[in-house]
Amino acid sequence: MNKSAKRISITVTIILFFLLFTLPLFLIVFFENFPVKSPPKVVTLILQPDTKYSSGYTDEKFESISIGMTEKQVLDILGEPLTRWRPYLNTKFKDKEHFVGLQYSESPGSGHYNLRQIYLDNGKVAEIISYFYID
C-alpha cells in the first residue's frame, strides 16, 4: 500500500470511528426534548426502545383523546392506565397540585421508551403527553 492510499485509509477510519461514536450522542441530545409520536427507525435501531403499554392501549385510541374530554370518556376509550399519580404534587406548580396523571406506558427495564400520559384537571383532560423518552 503506497503512502497516499495509507493516508486515505487512516482518514476514512477516523471519520467512521467519529461517526460511530458521535451519531448516537447527537440523536440522544436532539431527541431528548423533541416531542415525537414514535422515533425514526434509525433512532430505534440505535437506542432500542423498551415500551410496555396498558392492556387497552393503541396509538389510534390515544390519538383520539382530546383536551376537555372527561375521565370516563378517556377510560372508555383507553381502559385503565398502568398507574395513577399526582404529577404536580410537591412541585413549583402549586396551581396544578390537584391534577391526576394517567400513565399508559412505561419502560420495564428503565430504558428509552414511548411515553404516553394524560393529565386530568378536575376530571377533564388538561394535558396530553406523548414523546420518545430517552433515559
C-alpha positions in Angstrom: 0.0 0.0 0.0 1.5 3.3 -1.0 1.7 6.4 1.3 -1.3 8.2 -0.3 -3.6 5.1 0.0 -2.5 4.6 3.6 -3.3 8.2 4.4 -6.7 7.9 2.8 -7.4 4.6 4.7 -6.4 6.2 8.0 -8.6 9.3 7.3 -11.6 7.1 6.4 -11.1 5.0 9.5 -11.0 8.2 11.7 -14.2 9.6 10.1 -16.1 6.3 10.5 -14.9 6.0 14.1 -16.0 9.6 14.8 -19.4 9.0 13.2 -20.0 5.7 15.0 -19.5 7.3 18.4 -20.9 10.8 17.8 -24.1 9.9 16.0 -25.8 8.2 19.0 -24.8 11.1 21.2 -26.3 13.5 18.6 -29.5 11.6 18.4 -29.9 11.5 22.2 -29.3 15.2 22.6 -31.5 16.0 19.6 -34.5 13.8 20.5 -34.3 14.2 24.3 -36.6 17.2 24.4 -38.1 16.8 21.0 -41.7 15.5 21.2 -42.3 12.8 18.6 -45.0 10.2 18.4 -42.6 7.5 17.6 -38.9 7.8 17.0 -37.5 7.5 13.5 -36.3 4.0 12.5 -32.6 4.9 12.8 -33.2 6.0 16.4 -34.9 2.8 17.3 -32.0 0.8 15.8 -29.5 2.6 17.9 -31.5 3.3 21.1 -33.8 0.3 21.1 -36.9 1.5 23.0 -38.4 -0.7 25.7 -42.1 0.2 26.0 -44.8 -1.6 27.9 -48.4 -0.2 27.3 -51.6 -0.7 29.4 -53.8 -3.5 28.2 -56.3 -1.4 26.3 -53.8 0.9 24.7 -53.3 1.5 20.9 -51.8 4.6 19.2 -55.0 5.2 17.4 -57.0 5.2 20.6 -54.5 7.5 22.3 -54.6 9.9 19.3 -58.4 10.1 19.6 -58.1 11.7 23.1 -58.6 15.5 23.2 -58.4 18.3 25.7 -61.7 18.7 27.6 -62.7 15.0 27.5 -63.9 13.6 30.8 -62.1 10.9 32.7 -64.9 8.5 31.9 -64.5 9.2 28.2 -60.8 8.5 28.4 -61.3 5.3 30.4 -64.0 4.1 27.9 -61.5 4.6 25.0 -58.2 3.5 26.6 -59.2 1.5 29.6 -57.4 1.6 32.9 -53.9 3.2 32.9 -50.8 1.4 34.3 -50.5 4.0 37.0 -52.4 6.9 38.5 -50.4 9.6 40.4 -50.3 13.3 41.2 -47.7 14.7 38.7 -47.5 18.2 40.2 -47.6 17.3 43.9 -44.8 19.0 45.8 -43.6 21.0 42.7 -43.4 24.7 42.0 -46.7 24.4 40.1 -48.9 24.8 43.2 -52.0 25.7 41.0 -51.7 22.2 39.4 -51.2 20.1 42.6 -54.7 18.6 42.2 -54.0 17.2 38.7 -54.2 13.5 38.3 -51.9 11.7 35.9 -52.9 8.6 33.9 -49.8 6.8 32.7 -50.4 4.5 29.7 -46.8 3.4 29.1 -43.6 2.7 30.9 -40.2 1.1 30.5 -40.0 -2.2 32.3 -36.2 -2.1 32.1 -35.7 1.7 32.9 -34.6 2.4 29.3 -35.8 4.5 26.4 -39.5 4.3 25.7 -42.6 5.8 24.1 -44.0 7.9 27.0 -47.8 8.3 26.9 -49.6 10.2 29.7 -52.8 12.1 30.2 -53.2 14.8 33.0 -56.7 15.5 34.3 -57.8 18.8 35.9 -60.9 18.2 38.0 -61.8 15.2 36.0 -61.2 16.6 32.5 -58.2 16.2 30.2 -55.9 19.2 30.5 -52.7 17.8 29.1 -51.8 15.0 26.7 -48.2 14.0 26.8 -46.7 11.8 24.0 -43.0 11.7 23.2 -40.0 9.4 22.9 -38.3 9.4 26.4 -34.6 8.9 26.4 -33.2 7.6 29.7 
